[in-house]
Amino acid sequence: MVMALAPCGAREARFALAAAAERARVPVADLAAAVVAGSLGDPVPARWDRALRRAVEALRSARPGAEGDRGVGLLPSRTRTEDVLARFRAARERLAGAPGDAVARGAMDDMAYTLCVLMGRSTVHEAVLAAERHLAAAH
């Protein structure tokens, strides 16, 4: 449902749902169930609805080039950025080699989430671009 609202891919939708659940201080499964119930006409708690709307809006506005070079308040060290970006790319390659491997998918999701948090971005694409810009600017 988040994929249809944003629109975005499954990975970004999971991150948005997780971010909304964290903001609303509820388990992700409870928020997801409320979203489905809301589509059937059941009321969704206002705080949960606001958190989800903010997460979806962040996805909509975080398209390539939409954020420009706007950075986060404090950038991580160059070493940490290189490490996380390299681990993300390794996890992506491992998953590409074994798309059905649940462990590879979990590792990819973990690294994608870490990169998004590290770079202060809500989508993986923007986080990768921000990390690359940060590393390029450090030279």
N, C-alpha and C positions, 0 to 999 in steps of 0.2 A: 504494500500500500504506500509506503514511503517512496518507493521507486517511482510510482505513478505520480505522486504529489510533487516531487522535486524538479524534474525527472533526473534520475541518477542510476548508477549501477547498484548491484546487490551489496557490494562491499561498502560503498559510501552510505547506502541506506542503513546498514547495520551500525556503522559508526554514528550516524545521525540519531538513530534510535537509542543507542547507548548514551550519547551525549544528553539527549532529552531526559532519559531515565535518571541520569546522574543529577541533572539540574532539578528535576522534580523529586529527587531523593526516594525513588522507588526502584524495585528490581526491573530489569529490562523485560522479563517475561510478563510481568504485571502490566507494564505500559503497552507492550505489544498486544496483549489480550484486550486491553481497553480500547486500543485503536480499532481492532477488528469489531468489537462490540459497538463502538461508536458508529462504524459504517453500517451497522444494522439498526441504528436508531437509539441505542442505549446512551445515556448521558456519560460523558467523560469528565472526571473531576477537572475543574477550571485550571488548577495549577499544572496538571499533566498536559492539558490541551495547550496552554501557553508555552510550556517547555517544548512540546513537539512542533508547534508553529515556528518557534525561534530556530529550532534545528533545521527544519525544512527550508526556512528562509535563508539560512546560512548556506545550505546546499545550492539553492537557486542563485545566490549572488556570487558563489565561488567557482565561477566558470573560468576556463583559461583566459588570462588577461584581464579578468574582471577586477582583480585586486591590485593589478599593476605591481609596483614595487613596494607597496605598503608592507612594512615589516611588523614583527612582534616587538614588544617593549624591550626585551633583552634577547639577544641572539645567543645560541649555544656556542661553545668553543668550536673551533675549526676541527679539532681532533674528534670531538664527540659527533659532530655532523658527519664527518667522513666515515666514522665507524658505523653509525646507524644507517646511513645511505648504502654502504657496502653490504651490511647485513640484510637490508631490505632487498637489494638486487639479488643477493644469493638466494634468499627465500623465494623470490619471484621465479628465478630460474629453476629451482628445485620443484616448485609447483607446476611450472610449464612442462617439466619432464615427467611428472606423475600427477596429472590433474585429479585423479580419484583418491589420492593419498590424503587422508584426514589429518595426519600429523603435519604434512607439508602445508595444507590449507591453514591449519592453526598457527603454524610458524609465520606464514605470510600475513595473516590477519594481525598477529601480535606486532610484527615489525612495521606494518602499515600504520597501525594505531600509534606506535611509539614515534614514528616519523612525523605523523600529523601533530601529536602533542608537542614534540620537540620544536617543530617549526611554527607552531601556532596556527595551523591551517585546518580546515574542516574536510578537505578532500585529499585523497592520496596524490592526485595529479598536482594540485597546488603545492603540497608539501614537498614533493620531489623537485618541482621548479624552484621553490624557495630555497631548498637545500643547495641546489646547483648554483643559484645566484649568490648565495652566501659564500660558497666555496670559491667561486670565480672572483668575488670581490676581495677575498682574502689574499689573493696573489698580488 
